[in-house]
Amino acid sequence: MAPVARTVAVLAYPGMSVFETGIVTEVFGLPRPELGVPWYDLRLCAERPGPVPVIGGATLHSPYGLDVLAEAATVIVPGVCDVHTTPSAQLVAALRHAHRAGARLMSICSGAFALAAAGLLDGRRATTHWRYADLLARRYPAVTVDPDVLYVDDGDVLTSAGSAAGLDLCVHVVRRDHGAAVANAVARRLVTAPHRDGGQAQFIEAPVPAGADDDRVAGSIAWALAHLAEPVTVARLARQAHMSPRTYLRHFARATGTSPIRWLVDQRIRASLALLETTDAPVAQIAAAVGFETAVTYRHHFTRAMRTSPSAYRRAFRAHDQAATASVDR
């Protein structure tokens, strides 16, 4: 049986935190008719349909089992009971079945251990919470574990870091499915950023306390976002933060997990997506509007970040948009 179109199944398991499931519910479960695109059909699935005890003494009740999960178009594993044990054979079989049937599989936090146990991360790059990254790499050496990023999109299998990074991944999937405008609208309703920069390295426990310097870096970031089309250099950012360039680089890396130039390139690429999706402006004009010196530079960075060219992205988005409109009209 082929996956049901737009069906999202999220696994519920005993002892889970409802935060991760809440993230999935907020993004994929709430109806959003105002967005004008076909939305998702969310189903909460358990290994055994019925009551599922969760942290805090509450109980969720699900009428859906692993058979429904195995047939969904998107399957989300928000965590596992214990990262030191192996998921049940039934869950592993359901995940493998879903993958063979063409489903998109996603994990949040420790959920990567379930995907790895099913062999679905072998030969792939993946991530999990930074606390578990070393363990995941040791237990599943065929997986290339990246402990620094918020999420990894490997096409039909996607993994995210700690719990809140699951929200980044879910909004990213909405962007993939419906484009930047819809993803940005969802992010606004959630009062969250449509894209966070840097990786989870910025959240790893460290003895360096936050202070006034971090506020100054935040101020320089806000200034840069308001001046993307202008020449922005490290020296200029450092002046905005009232720091020397060397000191600024150190504090910026601590605050964001990346460098100012990499952050700036990414912001400009993200800003260009809506222009590609909603206007017919030439690529060179879009490049200039978001601050790239030449269209060649813009194409280079865009292709490296998005794994496609600006023109191909525009064509794909327009084709997807037309297909979605036709689906709504029917």
C-alpha positions, 0 to 999 in steps of 0.5 A: 500500500502506498503512503497516504498523501500528507499523512504525518505519523508521530510515535508515542512511547511510554515515558516520553516528554510531551514537548517533542510531540507538542512541537510536531502537533503545533507544526503539522497537526493544527489546521491552517486553512488561512495559508491556502495550501493542502495541510497535513493529517497528523496521527499519534501512533503507539506500539500498542494502541491505547494509553501511553504514560508520559512524564509527569504522571499524565497519559496519552491515548492513541487509537493508532498502532504501528500499522498506521505509522508504517503507511504514513507519508512522513514518520517522526520519531521524537525520541526513544525510551533509553538510548542504551537499549535497542528499540523493539523488533516491531518498531524497527520493522515498521520503520523499515516498511515505511522507508521501503514504501517511500515515506520520509522519516524524521527524528528529534533528539534521541529518536535518531537511535531508532532510525539507526537501529533500523539501519536507515542511517547507515552510510548517511550523515545524521545528528542527535543531541550533543549529549548522545552524539558520541554514543550514537557514533560508537553504537552505530559506526556506519553512521556519520554523526555530526554533533554540531548542527541543528538538523541534517536533511538527507532527502528522505531521512532527516535528523535533528539535535536536541528537543528545540531543534526539532522545531527547526527541522519541522519548519524546515520541512514545511519550507521544503513542502510549501516554500518560504512564505508558508514556512515563515507564516508558520514560524510567525504563528509559533513566535519562532525564527523561520531559520536559526543560524549556527549549530548546537555547538553554541549550546554545549555546556561551557564554563564561559558565562553570558554577559554584556558582550553577548548583547552587543553581538546580538545588537550587531546581528540585528543591525546586519539583518537590517542592512543585508543589501549593503557591504557588511564586513567583520570590521563594520560588525565589530564597530557596531558591537564596540569591539575589536575585530578579534574580540568580536570574532571570538564572541560571535562564534561563542554566541552563534557557533559559526563565523560572521561571514558564514552567517551573513552568506546564509542570511542572504541566501535565506532572504533571496528565497522569497524573492525567487518564489514570489517575483520574476526578477532576474537572478542578478537583480536578486543577488544585488538585492540581498547583498551579493557583489555578483550573480556568480558569487550568489549562484556559487553560495546558493548552490552550495547551501541549497544543493540546486541553482537559483533558477532550478529552485525557482522552477521547482517552487513554481511547479510545486506551487501550481500543483498545490493550487490544482490540488486545492481547486479539485 
